[in-house]
Amino acid sequence: RETKALREDICRLKEENKALQASTDSQRKDVETLKSKNNALDWSLRRLASKVREGWEYPVTIQPYEYWQNKGFGVDAITDLEYGFLGELKEAVSQLEHGVCD
């Protein structure tokens, strides 16, 4: 009986070990993917920062309110675009310009 119980324990432990190894392998792949994405983001940030140091400006004219209205956007969407997105973009560029990276 003891031998059979020990064999069953060994089999169970081997199965648990396989599952843990598979999980570990999956986590390693996830870490490698995250490292790759992090490297790409670092590269992009360095590139953007170098453009800011060169005096880069947003190359597209900011469209007037009427432009967006004629495209079918509502008042709320236009306000969000003007004050939300574009405001945050200006702030991010300003922070990069001054060496602040949050």
Summary of the structure (lengths in Angstrom):
residues: 102
radius of gyration: 27.1
end to end distance: 63.4
largest distance: 85.3
contacts: 192
relative contact order: 0.06
helix: 79%
strand: 0%
